[in-house]
Amino acid sequence: MKLKLTETQTEALKKFLEASEDAERLSDREYVADLYDIERPLSLDLVFVRGGVAVDGAAELLYDEAQDGWYMGQRLDAPEAVLDALVEAGALRR
């Protein structure tokens, strides 16, 4: 799926990812990020492309108290849900 972002939004997202302890740059254009501090935590694989960001993977994160750790839950296929999560995390403004 692709998120159509303005240039300003794209730059804000890059800055957010670079500053986040829970994001890792895999290449000049690709990041993986875990958004733990939102109502429905997500794990994202984001690739910056012309005209926006391709979401190569998005899944909810679930916490297992017995294992004291996070694991991936249901995959997300809705761009709007990913945008909402990024806005809630403070990475984007609409």
N, C-alpha and C positions, 0 to 999 in steps of 0.2 A: 504494500500500500504506500501511497505517497501523500505527504503533508505539503500542501501548497502554502509556502510562507513568503512573506515579504523579505526583502534584503535585511531590513532592520530586525525582523524576528529571527532570521537565520543567524545573524551576528550575535544577538542576545542569547540564543540557544547554545552557540559555540562557547561563549563566555561562561555560561552556566556550567556546561560540561567540563570545561577546563578547570573551573574552580571547585568542582564537586569531588569530595573524597570517594564517592560511590560511583564514579564514572572513570572509564579507562579509554584512552585513545588507542585504537588498533592500527590506524594508518592516518594519513593526512586528512582523510574524509570520513573515516568510520569510528564510531564510539559505541561502547556498551555502557549502559547506565542502569542502576537500580534506584528506584524512587521509593524509599522506605517511609518517608515522612508525609505521606498523603493518605487519605481515607482508604483507598484501595491500592496498596503498593504494587508497583509494576517493575518488570525488567524489560529493557529495551535494547535493541540493536539498531542504531541509526546511521545512515549513510547520507552525507551531504551531496546532493546532486543539483544540477541546474534547475532552478525554479523551486527549490524546496528541499525536503528531506525524505528519503526513502526509509521506510520502517521495514527492515529485513526480518525483524522478529519482535513480538510484544506478547508478554504473558504476565498474568497476575502473580504476585508473590504471596505465599502463605507461610505462616509461622507455625512451627511444630514445637510446642512447649516441652514435650517429652525429650525431643532430640536437641532442644535449644538451638534451633536453626531454621533458616528460610529454605523453601523449595518452590519450584515453579508449579503454578496451577494452570488454570484454563488459558488458552491462547486467545489473544484479542485480534479481531480482524476489522474493527471499526475505527477509521481515522479520527472520528470525532471523540471517541473515548481516549485515544492517545493525546490528542490536543488538550482535552479537559485535564488530563493528568499532568501534562507539562505546564499548563496554566496554574493548576493547584500547587505544583512544586515550586513555582516562582521562576520557571525557565522562560516563559512566554507571557506576553500580554496580548489581548485581543483588541 
